[in-house]
Amino acid sequence: MKNKKLWIFIGIILVILILNHIFGWSSYIGDMDNLKFLEDMVQKNLALAVCIYIALTVIGCVVLALPGITFAVAAGLLFGPVLGTFCCSAATTLGAMLAFVVGRFFLKDSIRPVAMKNKYLKKWLFDESGSNEIFILMITRLVPLFPYNLQNFAYGVTDIKFATYSICSLIFMLPGTAMYTVGTAGLADKENRVLYIGIALALAAVVMGIGAYLKKHYVQEEQVMADEE
């Protein structure tokens, strides 16, 4: 069968959607009240709580396509600003790496030839020199124009090396992750509220500033050039 892996991937997605509709996994994991059992576990067994949180985040982001913000907020409430940022960053990076591997195995053979027909995509994602890889990762992680969950699968279709993708994703997602975890921790911590929220606002300004700059000077200019061609 032509594009066998693609059809298998589509079949898996359909099965997940059906089971999710029947059992309501997204609603359960996405509801913060259902994660309160981790609050007691943090006091009793911190390592186990961290492992369960990371597992739920990976499943939620990769399998159920839930927004990463949900788990960043949970991390801030459960673990505080520092450990929360570390846990959420580790979990979302692991999820991104898993989605990348899935995309590369199931989608690359069938999607890559189609994507390369687009001049814009070919220039940025299939550049043989590899000079655009880190830059495009920075743009897509910092500019909120690109759906996070779809990005992870899509990068598997490209020629970007797994190590480059993983390290750059960790680095460029970290400011946004810290913004939410530190801000949430600030709302929950009366003593350090001003400090934490101040840090979160500073991170937000940096992330939005860089994102706006990249969007204006690179994304929009490239779109204009592509339209002219």
Stockholm file with secondary structure:
# STOCKHOLM 1.0

chainA/1-229         MKNKKLWIFIGIILVILILNHIFGWSSYIGDMDNLKFLEDMVQKNLALAVCIYIALTVIGCVVLALPGITFAVAAGLLFGPVLGTFCCSAATTLGAMLAFVVGRFFLKDSIRPVAMKNKYLKKWLFDESGSNEIFILMITRLVPLFPYNLQNFAYGVTDIKFATYSICSLIFMLPGTAMYTVGTAGLADKENRVLYIGIALALAAVVMGIGAYLKKHYVQEEQVMADEE
#=GR chainA/1-229 SS CTTHHHHHHHHHHHHHHHHHHHHCHHHHHHCGGGGTHHHHHHHHCHHHHHHHHHHHHHIIIIISCCCHHHHHHHHHHHHHHHHHHHHHHHHHHHHHHHHHHHHHHHTHHHHHHHHTTSHHHHHHHSCTTCTTHHHHHHHHHHSTTSCHHHHHHHHTTSCCCHHHHHHHHHHHHHHHHHHHHHHHHHHHCSTTHHHHHHHHHHHHHHHHHHHHHHIIIIIHHHHHHHHHC
#=GC SS_cons         CTTHHHHHHHHHHHHHHHHHHHHCHHHHHHCGGGGTHHHHHHHHCHHHHHHHHHHHHHIIIIISCCCHHHHHHHHHHHHHHHHHHHHHHHHHHHHHHHHHHHHHHHTHHHHHHHHTTSHHHHHHHSCTTCTTHHHHHHHHHHSTTSCHHHHHHHHTTSCCCHHHHHHHHHHHHHHHHHHHHHHHHHHHCSTTHHHHHHHHHHHHHHHHHHHHHHIIIIIHHHHHHHHHC
//
